């Protein structure tokens, strides 16, 4: 694979720490990046993704779609040679899988108020 087809990417986590940098082919998909993030997630973090679908990647202010390639995700500043592309990582656990959370009851409530005027 030619050197110019590789893109160096590091992933910035919610607490300011990083995973990487790693080199990826410009034809690698965002889904491949997410799987790498989940497999290389640092130990001891309070938020831990269990699957790639719980991870959102943000680059140049845009949430990246799984089927996009690294080459399609590079912004205009990503073309500067020798630089490392930084993608921000957001973990959003699936609501259906989370346990121990209270169910929020949003149904309307009846409020009875008695007031007296003196």
N, CA, C and O atoms as CSV, one atom per row, in Angstrom:
chain,resi,resn,atom,element,x,y,z
A,1,UNK,N,N,0.851,-1.184,0.000
A,1,UNK,CA,C,0.000,0.000,0.000
A,1,UNK,C,C,0.892,1.240,0.000
A,1,UNK,O,O,1.764,1.368,0.859
A,2,UNK,N,N,0.691,2.137,-0.931
A,2,UNK,CA,C,1.529,3.345,-0.989
A,2,UNK,C,C,1.387,4.204,0.267
A,2,UNK,O,O,0.311,4.284,0.861
A,3,UNK,N,N,2.473,4.832,0.655
A,3,UNK,CA,C,2.500,5.660,1.861
A,3,UNK,C,C,1.461,6.780,1.821
A,3,UNK,O,O,0.896,7.129,2.858
A,4,UNK,N,N,1.198,7.350,0.640
A,4,UNK,CA,C,0.260,8.479,0.553
A,4,UNK,C,C,-1.188,8.053,0.747
A,4,UNK,O,O,-2.049,8.907,0.954
A,5,UNK,N,N,-1.487,6.733,0.685
A,5,UNK,CA,C,-2.848,6.258,0.903
A,5,UNK,C,C,-3.158,6.039,2.383
A,5,UNK,O,O,-4.288,5.699,2.732
A,6,UNK,N,N,-2.166,6.231,3.256
A,6,UNK,CA,C,-2.376,6.033,4.685
A,6,UNK,C,C,-2.689,7.357,5.369
A,6,UNK,O,O,-2.114,8.397,5.048
A,7,UNK,N,N,-3.608,7.288,6.313
A,7,UNK,CA,C,-4.004,8.463,7.085
A,7,UNK,C,C,-3.751,8.139,8.551
A,7,UNK,O,O,-4.166,7.088,9.039
A,8,UNK,N,N,-3.073,9.037,9.251
A,8,UNK,CA,C,-2.796,8.833,10.669
A,8,UNK,C,C,-3.918,9.489,11.479
A,8,UNK,O,O,-4.203,10.677,11.328
A,9,UNK,N,N,-4.549,8.678,12.346
A,9,UNK,CA,C,-5.708,9.148,13.103
A,9,UNK,C,C,-5.510,8.819,14.576
A,9,UNK,O,O,-5.054,7.731,14.927
A,10,UNK,N,N,-5.861,9.784,15.438
A,10,UNK,CA,C,-5.965,9.486,16.867
A,10,UNK,C,C,-7.365,9.845,17.313
A,10,UNK,O,O,-8.018,10.713,16.733
A,11,UNK,N,N,-7.811,9.169,18.341
A,11,UNK,CA,C,-9.183,9.305,18.816
A,11,UNK,C,C,-9.171,9.953,20.190
A,11,UNK,O,O,-8.594,9.412,21.133
A,12,UNK,N,N,-9.812,11.117,20.303
A,12,UNK,CA,C,-9.858,11.879,21.548
A,12,UNK,C,C,-11.090,11.464,22.341
A,12,UNK,O,O,-12.215,11.559,21.851
A,13,UNK,N,N,-10.872,11.005,23.566
A,13,UNK,CA,C,-11.953,10.544,24.428
A,13,UNK,C,C,-12.540,11.693,25.239
A,13,UNK,O,O,-12.006,12.802,25.249
A,14,UNK,N,N,-13.637,11.411,25.912
A,14,UNK,CA,C,-14.388,12.415,26.673
A,14,UNK,C,C,-13.564,13.089,27.759
A,14,UNK,O,O,-13.857,14.225,28.133
A,15,UNK,N,N,-12.534,12.412,28.276
A,15,UNK,CA,C,-11.743,12.989,29.372
A,15,UNK,C,C,-10.453,13.654,28.875
A,15,UNK,O,O,-9.612,14.049,29.682
A,16,UNK,N,N,-10.295,13.779,27.560
A,16,UNK,CA,C,-9.126,14.434,26.991
A,16,UNK,C,C,-7.987,13.482,26.666
A,16,UNK,O,O,-7.006,13.894,26.046
A,17,UNK,N,N,-8.088,12.217,27.069
A,17,UNK,CA,C,-7.048,11.248,26.719
A,17,UNK,C,C,-7.263,10.765,25.286
A,17,UNK,O,O,-8.320,10.987,24.696
A,18,UNK,N,N,-6.264,10.112,24.746
A,18,UNK,CA,C,-6.311,9.679,23.350
A,18,UNK,C,C,-6.104,8.176,23.222
A,18,UNK,O,O,-5.462,7.546,24.061
A,19,UNK,N,N,-6.659,7.622,22.158
A,19,UNK,CA,C,-6.325,6.278,21.694
A,19,UNK,C,C,-5.605,6.495,20.368
A,19,UNK,O,O,-6.117,7.181,19.483
A,20,UNK,N,N,-4.436,5.918,20.234
A,20,UNK,CA,C,-3.700,6.084,18.979
A,20,UNK,C,C,-2.566,7.068,19.146
A,20,UNK,O,O,-2.208,7.425,20.269
A,21,UNK,N,N,-2.006,7.504,18.057
A,21,UNK,CA,C,-2.477,7.451,16.675
A,21,UNK,C,C,-2.207,6.098,16.014
A,21,UNK,O,O,-1.274,5.377,16.369
A,22,UNK,N,N,-3.061,5.788,15.040
A,22,UNK,CA,C,-2.943,4.597,14.213
A,22,UNK,C,C,-2.985,5.029,12.761
A,22,UNK,O,O,-3.503,6.097,12.434
A,23,UNK,N,N,-2.437,4.193,11.893
A,23,UNK,CA,C,-2.466,4.478,10.455
A,23,UNK,C,C,-3.522,3.603,9.804
A,23,UNK,O,O,-3.580,2.395,10.031
A,24,UNK,N,N,-4.350,4.234,8.995
A,24,UNK,CA,C,-5.422,3.542,8.287
A,24,UNK,C,C,-5.347,3.863,6.803
A,24,UNK,O,O,-4.900,4.936,6.397
A,25,UNK,N,N,-5.789,2.917,6.020
A,25,UNK,CA,C,-5.934,3.152,4.588
A,25,UNK,C,C,-7.065,4.154,4.389
A,25,UNK,O,O,-8.022,4.172,5.164
A,26,UNK,N,N,-6.962,4.979,3.367
A,26,UNK,CA,C,-8.027,5.949,3.101
A,26,UNK,C,C,-9.316,5.253,2.665
A,26,UNK,O,O,-10.363,5.894,2.584
A,27,UNK,N,N,-9.252,3.942,2.382
A,27,UNK,CA,C,-10.453,3.192,2.004
A,27,UNK,C,C,-11.092,2.476,3.199
A,27,UNK,O,O,-12.136,1.843,3.042
A,28,UNK,N,N,-10.482,2.566,4.394
A,28,UNK,CA,C,-11.073,1.972,5.595
A,28,UNK,C,C,-12.364,2.691,5.937
A,28,UNK,O,O,-12.467,3.905,5.765
A,29,UNK,N,N,-13.348,1.945,6.422
A,29,UNK,CA,C,-14.633,2.561,6.765
A,29,UNK,C,C,-14.646,3.039,8.217
A,29,UNK,O,O,-13.826,2.621,9.034
A,30,UNK,N,N,-15.588,3.917,8.512
A,30,UNK,CA,C,-15.781,4.423,9.867
A,30,UNK,C,C,-16.119,3.265,10.802
A,30,UNK,O,O,-15.707,3.270,11.962
A,31,UNK,N,N,-16.855,2.282,10.317
A,31,UNK,CA,C,-17.195,1.121,11.132
A,31,UNK,C,C,-15.941,0.383,11.597
A,31,UNK,O,O,-15.887,-0.075,12.738
A,32,UNK,N,N,-14.938,0.263,10.735
A,32,UNK,CA,C,-13.661,-0.367,11.102
A,32,UNK,C,C,-12.984,0.443,12.208
A,32,UNK,O,O,-12.431,-0.133,13.145
A,33,UNK,N,N,-13.022,1.761,12.108
A,33,UNK,CA,C,-12.434,2.625,13.138
A,33,UNK,C,C,-13.124,2.415,14.478
A,33,UNK,O,O,-12.463,2.325,15.512
A,34,UNK,N,N,-14.453,2.338,14.461
A,34,UNK,CA,C,-15.223,2.153,15.695
A,34,UNK,C,C,-14.894,0.809,16.350
A,34,UNK,O,O,-14.780,0.725,17.573
A,35,UNK,N,N,-14.744,-0.223,15.552
A,35,UNK,CA,C,-14.403,-1.533,16.104
A,35,UNK,C,C,-13.026,-1.496,16.760
A,35,UNK,O,O,-12.815,-2.120,17.800
A,36,UNK,N,N,-12.099,-0.774,16.161
A,36,UNK,CA,C,-10.758,-0.638,16.747
A,36,UNK,C,C,-10.824,0.114,18.071
A,36,UNK,O,O,-10.131,-0.243,19.023
A,37,UNK,N,N,-11.652,1.151,18.136
A,37,UNK,CA,C,-11.803,1.934,19.364
A,37,UNK,C,C,-12.318,1.045,20.492
A,37,UNK,O,O,-11.791,1.079,21.604
A,38,UNK,N,N,-13.347,0.251,20.205
A,38,UNK,CA,C,-13.917,-0.631,21.226
A,38,UNK,C,C,-12.881,-1.646,21.693
A,38,UNK,O,O,-12.771,-1.903,22.892
A,39,UNK,N,N,-12.122,-2.226,20.770
A,39,UNK,CA,C,-11.138,-3.242,21.153
A,39,UNK,C,C,-9.947,-2.651,21.904
A,39,UNK,O,O,-9.347,-3.340,22.729
A,40,UNK,N,N,-9.591,-1.396,21.639
A,40,UNK,CA,C,-8.436,-0.760,22.288
A,40,UNK,C,C,-8.831,0.209,23.399
A,40,UNK,O,O,-7.998,1.000,23.843
A,41,UNK,N,N,-10.088,0.165,23.860
A,41,UNK,CA,C,-10.563,1.102,24.889
A,41,UNK,C,C,-9.713,0.952,26.147
A,41,UNK,O,O,-9.509,-0.170,26.611
A,42,UNK,N,N,-9.211,2.054,26.712
A,42,UNK,CA,C,-8.355,1.979,27.900
A,42,UNK,C,C,-9.103,1.432,29.115
A,42,UNK,O,O,-10.285,1.710,29.315
A,43,UNK,N,N,-8.398,0.662,29.907
A,43,UNK,CA,C,-8.960,0.101,31.148
A,43,UNK,C,C,-9.116,1.208,32.178
A,43,UNK,O,O,-8.366,2.184,32.167
A,44,UNK,N,N,-10.084,1.057,33.061
A,44,UNK,CA,C,-10.257,1.989,34.168
A,44,UNK,C,C,-11.096,3.216,33.861
A,44,UNK,O,O,-11.219,4.091,34.718
A,45,UNK,N,N,-11.668,3.315,32.695
A,45,UNK,CA,C,-12.534,4.457,32.360
A,45,UNK,C,C,-13.922,4.213,32.947
A,45,UNK,O,O,-14.351,3.068,33.085
A,46,UNK,N,N,-14.617,5.290,33.290
A,46,UNK,CA,C,-15.961,5.149,33.855
A,46,UNK,C,C,-16.995,4.836,32.782
A,46,UNK,O,O,-17.999,4.184,33.067
A,47,UNK,N,N,-16.767,5.282,31.572
A,47,UNK,CA,C,-17.663,5.016,30.452
A,47,UNK,C,C,-16.953,4.049,29.514
A,47,UNK,O,O,-15.854,4.333,29.036
A,48,UNK,N,N,-17.587,2.901,29.250
A,48,UNK,CA,C,-16.967,1.880,28.417
A,48,UNK,C,C,-17.973,1.416,27.363
A,48,UNK,O,O,-19.042,0.916,27.714
A,49,UNK,N,N,-17.649,1.572,26.079
A,49,UNK,CA,C,-18.559,1.066,25.045
A,49,UNK,C,C,-18.480,-0.453,24.977
A,49,UNK,O,O,-17.396,-1.033,25.053
A,50,UNK,N,N,-19.635,-1.090,24.835
A,50,UNK,CA,C,-19.672,-2.542,24.740
A,50,UNK,C,C,-19.652,-3.008,23.286
A,50,UNK,O,O,-19.271,-4.143,22.999
A,51,UNK,N,N,-20.060,-2.139,22.381
A,51,UNK,CA,C,-20.114,-2.493,20.961
A,51,UNK,C,C,-19.862,-1.252,20.121
A,51,UNK,O,O,-19.989,-0.126,20.601
A,52,UNK,N,N,-19.504,-1.473,18.858
A,52,UNK,CA,C,-19.189,-0.366,17.955
A,52,UNK,C,C,-20.394,0.539,17.708
A,52,UNK,O,O,-20.224,1.726,17.429
A,53,UNK,N,N,-21.613,-0.003,17.807
A,53,UNK,CA,C,-22.793,0.831,17.560
A,53,UNK,C,C,-23.064,1.822,18.692
A,53,UNK,O,O,-23.925,2.692,18.554
A,54,UNK,N,N,-22.346,1.703,19.804
A,54,UNK,CA,C,-22.467,2.670,20.901
A,54,UNK,C,C,-21.498,3.841,20.754
A,54,UNK,O,O,-21.527,4.775,21.555
A,55,UNK,N,N,-20.648,3.795,19.739
A,55,UNK,CA,C,-19.613,4.807,19.535
A,55,UNK,C,C,-20.012,5.724,18.383
A,55,UNK,O,O,-20.429,5.261,17.321
A,56,UNK,N,N,-19.878,7.023,18.608
A,56,UNK,CA,C,-20.054,8.019,17.553
A,56,UNK,C,C,-18.705,8.695,17.357
A,56,UNK,O,O,-18.028,9.043,18.325
A,57,UNK,N,N,-18.320,8.878,16.100
A,57,UNK,CA,C,-17.082,9.591,15.777
A,57,UNK,C,C,-17.434,10.939,15.179
A,57,UNK,O,O,-18.309,11.039,14.319
A,58,UNK,N,N,-16.749,11.970,15.637
A,58,UNK,CA,C,-16.974,13.322,15.157
A,58,UNK,C,C,-15.671,13.857,14.590
A,58,UNK,O,O,-14.626,13.812,15.237
A,59,UNK,N,N,-15.756,14.366,13.363
A,59,UNK,CA,C,-14.599,14.970,12.719
A,59,UNK,C,C,-15.068,16.225,11.994
A,59,UNK,O,O,-16.060,16.198,11.265
A,60,UNK,N,N,-14.360,17.303,12.196
A,60,UNK,CA,C,-14.710,18.595,11.591
A,60,UNK,C,C,-16.151,18.983,11.916
A,60,UNK,O,O,-16.849,19.564,11.085
A,61,UNK,N,N,-16.587,18.656,13.130
A,61,UNK,CA,C,-17.927,19.046,13.587
A,61,UNK,C,C,-19.063,18.198,13.042
A,61,UNK,O,O,-20.228,18.547,13.229
A,62,UNK,N,N,-18.751,17.077,12.364
A,62,UNK,CA,C,-19.789,16.232,11.785
A,62,UNK,C,C,-19.712,14.826,12.358
A,62,UNK,O,O,-18.625,14.277,12.539
A,63,UNK,N,N,-20.879,14.248,12.642
A,63,UNK,CA,C,-20.939,12.851,13.053
A,63,UNK,C,C,-20.741,12.007,11.804
A,63,UNK,O,O,-21.428,12.195,10.800
A,64,UNK,N,N,-19.803,11.082,11.871
A,64,UNK,CA,C,-19.431,10.291,10.701
A,64,UNK,C,C,-20.319,9.056,10.575
A,64,UNK,O,O,-20.631,8.394,11.565
A,65,UNK,N,N,-20.716,8.762,9.352
A,65,UNK,CA,C,-21.567,7.606,9.077
A,65,UNK,C,C,-20.702,6.366,8.901
A,65,UNK,O,O,-19.593,6.446,8.374
A,66,UNK,N,N,-21.215,5.208,9.347
A,66,UNK,CA,C,-20.457,3.956,9.331
A,66,UNK,C,C,-19.956,3.550,7.953
A,66,UNK,O,O,-18.876,2.970,7.837
A,67,UNK,N,N,-20.718,3.844,6.911
A,67,UNK,CA,C,-20.337,3.383,5.576
A,67,UNK,C,C,-19.377,4.325,4.853
A,67,UNK,O,O,-18.916,4.005,3.757
A,68,UNK,N,N,-19.069,5.472,5.439
A,68,UNK,CA,C,-18.114,6.412,4.824
A,68,UNK,C,C,-16.689,5.901,5.016
A,68,UNK,O,O,-16.393,5.198,5.982
A,69,UNK,N,N,-15.818,6.264,4.086
A,69,UNK,CA,C,-14.413,5.885,4.204
A,69,UNK,C,C,-13.623,7.013,4.866
A,69,UNK,O,O,-14.079,8.153,4.947
A,70,UNK,N,N,-12.437,6.663,5.332
A,70,UNK,CA,C,-11.551,7.662,5.935
A,70,UNK,C,C,-11.264,8.770,4.926
A,70,UNK,O,O,-11.233,9.945,5.292
A,71,UNK,N,N,-11.057,8.414,3.677
A,71,UNK,CA,C,-10.799,9.408,2.635
A,71,UNK,C,C,-11.949,10.378,2.460
A,71,UNK,O,O,-11.727,11.557,2.182
A,72,UNK,N,N,-13.184,9.899,2.619
A,72,UNK,CA,C,-14.358,10.770,2.490
A,72,UNK,C,C,-14.544,11.653,3.720
A,72,UNK,O,O,-15.203,12.690,3.639
A,73,UNK,N,N,-13.978,11.259,4.848
A,73,UNK,CA,C,-14.181,11.999,6.104
A,73,UNK,C,C,-13.152,13.088,6.344
A,73,UNK,O,O,-13.352,13.948,7.201
A,74,UNK,N,N,-12.061,13.065,5.602
A,74,UNK,CA,C,-11.025,14.083,5.816
A,74,UNK,C,C,-11.564,15.442,5.404
A,74,UNK,O,O,-12.105,15.611,4.311
A,75,UNK,N,N,-11.404,16.402,6.298
A,75,UNK,CA,C,-11.797,17.766,5.982
A,75,UNK,C,C,-10.701,18.444,5.198
A,75,UNK,O,O,-9.682,17.819,4.902
A,76,UNK,N,N,-10.877,19.713,4.849
A,76,UNK,CA,C,-9.859,20.421,4.088
A,76,UNK,C,C,-8.518,20.504,4.819
A,76,UNK,O,O,-7.470,20.541,4.175
A,77,UNK,N,N,-8.536,20.534,6.147
A,77,UNK,CA,C,-7.277,20.594,6.898
A,77,UNK,C,C,-6.631,19.228,7.002
A,77,UNK,O,O,-5.449,19.128,7.332
A,78,UNK,N,N,-7.398,18.154,6.723
A,78,UNK,CA,C,-6.843,16.810,6.763
A,78,UNK,C,C,-5.897,16.533,5.624
A,78,UNK,O,O,-5.211,15.512,5.631
A,79,UNK,N,N,-5.839,17.418,4.640
A,79,UNK,CA,C,-4.964,17.217,3.495
A,79,UNK,C,C,-3.550,17.728,3.738
A,79,UNK,O,O,-2.675,17.558,2.889
A,80,UNK,N,N,-3.321,18.349,4.882
A,80,UNK,CA,C,-1.987,18.860,5.189
A,80,UNK,C,C,-1.082,17.675,5.481
A,80,UNK,O,O,-1.384,16.873,6.366
A,81,UNK,N,N,-0.003,17.552,4.770
A,81,UNK,CA,C,0.901,16.417,4.911
A,81,UNK,C,C,1.534,16.343,6.282
A,81,UNK,O,O,1.859,17.364,6.888
A,82,UNK,N,N,1.709,15.111,6.770
A,82,UNK,CA,C,2.408,14.911,8.034
A,82,UNK,C,C,1.571,15.154,9.266
A,82,UNK,O,O,2.061,14.943,10.376
A,83,UNK,N,N,0.342,15.583,9.128
A,83,UNK,CA,C,-0.493,15.849,10.284
A,83,UNK,C,C,-1.263,14.618,10.727
A,83,UNK,O,O,-1.431,13.664,9.968
A,84,UNK,N,N,-1.727,14.656,11.964
A,84,UNK,CA,C,-2.538,13.583,12.512
A,84,UNK,C,C,-3.977,14.075,12.568
A,84,UNK,O,O,-4.255,15.139,13.122
A,85,UNK,N,N,-4.877,13.310,12.002
A,85,UNK,CA,C,-6.293,13.648,12.025
A,85,UNK,C,C,-6.857,13.236,13.382
A,85,UNK,O,O,-6.700,12.085,13.789
A,86,UNK,N,N,-7.512,14.161,14.088
A,86,UNK,CA,C,-8.098,13.877,15.395
A,86,UNK,C,C,-9.601,13.728,15.226
A,86,UNK,O,O,-10.272,14.604,14.681
A,87,UNK,N,N,-10.115,12.601,15.706
A,87,UNK,CA,C,-11.558,12.366,15.710
A,87,UNK,C,C,-12.006,12.265,17.159
A,87,UNK,O,O,-11.374,11.587,17.970
A,88,UNK,N,N,-13.089,12.936,17.474
A,88,UNK,CA,C,-13.617,12.903,18.829
A,88,UNK,C,C,-14.566,11.726,18.979
A,88,UNK,O,O,-15.330,11.409,18.067
A,89,UNK,N,N,-14.511,11.082,20.138
A,89,UNK,CA,C,-15.297,9.885,20.404
A,89,UNK,C,C,-16.378,10.207,21.433
A,89,UNK,O,O,-16.099,10.757,22.499
A,90,UNK,N,N,-17.611,9.854,21.094
A,90,UNK,CA,C,-18.729,9.982,22.015
A,90,UNK,C,C,-19.307,8.588,22.210
A,90,UNK,O,O,-19.571,7.877,21.240
A,91,UNK,N,N,-19.502,8.200,23.461
A,91,UNK,CA,C,-20.101,6.902,23.759
A,91,UNK,C,C,-21.544,7.140,24.151
A,91,UNK,O,O,-21.841,7.915,25.060
A,92,UNK,N,N,-22.433,6.460,23.451
A,92,UNK,CA,C,-23.861,6.597,23.700
A,92,UNK,C,C,-24.441,5.199,23.843
A,92,UNK,O,O,-24.853,4.591,22.855
A,93,UNK,N,N,-24.475,4.677,25.095
A,93,UNK,CA,C,-24.990,3.326,25.292
A,93,UNK,C,C,-26.423,3.197,24.814
A,93,UNK,O,O,-27.216,4.134,24.915
A,94,UNK,N,N,-26.739,2.037,24.298
A,94,UNK,CA,C,-28.092,1.760,23.827
A,94,UNK,C,C,-29.049,1.775,25.006
A,94,UNK,O,O,-28.781,1.128,26.019
A,95,UNK,N,N,-30.155,2.493,24.900
A,95,UNK,CA,C,-31.122,2.582,25.998
A,95,UNK,C,C,-31.768,1.247,26.284
A,95,UNK,O,O,-32.111,0.966,27.432
A,96,UNK,N,N,-31.944,0.421,25.278
A,96,UNK,CA,C,-32.581,-0.873,25.471
A,96,UNK,C,C,-31.699,-1.813,26.290
A,96,UNK,O,O,-32.209,-2.725,26.941
A,97,UNK,N,N,-30.375,-1.601,26.264
A,97,UNK,CA,C,-29.463,-2.510,26.933
A,97,UNK,C,C,-29.061,-2.055,28.333
A,97,UNK,O,O,-28.554,-2.860,29.114
A,98,UNK,N,N,-29.272,-0.796,28.663
A,98,UNK,CA,C,-28.824,-0.310,29.954
A,98,UNK,C,C,-29.713,-0.880,31.046
A,98,UNK,O,O,-30.933,-0.954,30.900
A,99,UNK,N,N,-29.083,-1.282,32.143
A,99,UNK,CA,C,-29.816,-1.863,33.262
A,99,UNK,C,C,-29.674,-0.951,34.459
A,99,UNK,O,O,-28.727,-0.170,34.560
A,100,UNK,N,N,-30.615,-1.058,35.351
A,100,UNK,CA,C,-30.525,-0.304,36.589
A,100,UNK,C,C,-31.015,1.125,36.487
A,100,UNK,O,O,-31.000,1.844,37.486
A,101,UNK,N,N,-31.442,1.555,35.329
A,101,UNK,CA,C,-31.970,2.905,35.201
A,101,UNK,C,C,-33.447,2.893,35.542
A,101,UNK,O,O,-34.158,1.949,35.198
A,102,UNK,N,N,-33.903,3.910,36.200
A,102,UNK,CA,C,-35.316,4.034,36.507
A,102,UNK,C,C,-36.079,4.432,35.260
A,102,UNK,O,O,-35.613,5.233,34.450
A,103,UNK,N,N,-37.241,3.862,35.126
A,103,UNK,CA,C,-38.106,4.261,34.026
A,103,UNK,C,C,-38.730,5.601,34.389
A,103,UNK,O,O,-39.252,5.777,35.489
A,104,UNK,N,N,-38.672,6.520,33.473
A,104,UNK,CA,C,-39.230,7.850,33.713
A,104,UNK,C,C,-40.673,7.848,33.241
A,104,UNK,O,O,-40.969,7.516,32.093
A,105,UNK,N,N,-41.558,8.220,34.140
A,105,UNK,CA,C,-42.981,8.265,33.824
A,105,UNK,C,C,-43.325,9.676,33.382
A,105,UNK,O,O,-43.324,10.610,34.184
A,106,UNK,N,N,-43.622,9.820,32.093
A,106,UNK,CA,C,-43.951,11.133,31.543
A,106,UNK,C,C,-45.448,11.341,31.380
A,106,UNK,O,O,-45.877,12.291,30.725
A,107,UNK,N,N,-46.242,10.458,31.971
A,107,UNK,CA,C,-47.691,10.616,31.831
A,107,UNK,C,C,-48.151,11.825,32.643
A,107,UNK,O,O,-47.541,12.169,33.656
A,108,UNK,N,N,-49.241,12.473,32.190
A,108,UNK,CA,C,-49.722,13.648,32.904
A,108,UNK,C,C,-50.183,13.284,34.314
A,108,UNK,O,O,-50.727,12.201,34.532
A,109,UNK,N,N,-49.972,14.158,35.235
A,109,UNK,CA,C,-50.348,13.947,36.635
A,109,UNK,C,C,-51.516,14.864,36.993
A,109,UNK,O,O,-51.635,15.980,36.488
A,110,UNK,N,N,-52.361,14.362,37.871
A,110,UNK,CA,C,-53.428,15.207,38.405
A,110,UNK,C,C,-52.904,15.899,39.648
A,110,UNK,O,O,-52.332,15.267,40.536
A,111,UNK,N,N,-53.100,17.163,39.694
A,111,UNK,CA,C,-52.691,17.926,40.863
A,111,UNK,C,C,-53.941,18.572,41.437
A,111,UNK,O,O,-54.649,19.318,40.760
A,112,UNK,N,N,-54.188,18.267,42.691
A,112,UNK,CA,C,-55.345,18.857,43.356
A,112,UNK,C,C,-54.800,19.881,44.322
A,112,UNK,O,O,-53.927,19.599,45.142
A,113,UNK,N,N,-55.332,21.060,44.201
A,113,UNK,CA,C,-54.859,22.150,45.031
A,113,UNK,C,C,-56.048,22.777,45.745
A,113,UNK,O,O,-57.050,23.121,45.117
A,114,UNK,N,N,-55.938,22.916,47.007
A,114,UNK,CA,C,-57.004,23.619,47.709
A,114,UNK,C,C,-56.423,24.893,48.263
A,114,UNK,O,O,-55.393,24.879,48.938
A,115,UNK,N,N,-57.063,25.961,47.986
A,115,UNK,CA,C,-56.573,27.258,48.431
A,115,UNK,C,C,-57.658,27.916,49.268
A,115,UNK,O,O,-58.847,27.779,48.978
A,116,UNK,N,N,-57.261,28.601,50.264
A,116,UNK,CA,C,-58.226,29.365,51.039
A,116,UNK,C,C,-57.766,30.810,51.080
A,116,UNK,O,O,-56.581,31.116,51.219
A,117,UNK,N,N,-58.738,31.670,50.955
A,117,UNK,CA,C,-58.462,33.102,51.009
A,117,UNK,C,C,-58.923,33.597,52.360
A,117,UNK,O,O,-60.077,33.391,52.738
A,118,UNK,N,N,-58.067,34.227,53.069
A,118,UNK,CA,C,-58.399,34.746,54.403
A,118,UNK,C,C,-58.719,36.211,54.358
A,118,UNK,O,O,-59.020,36.809,55.391
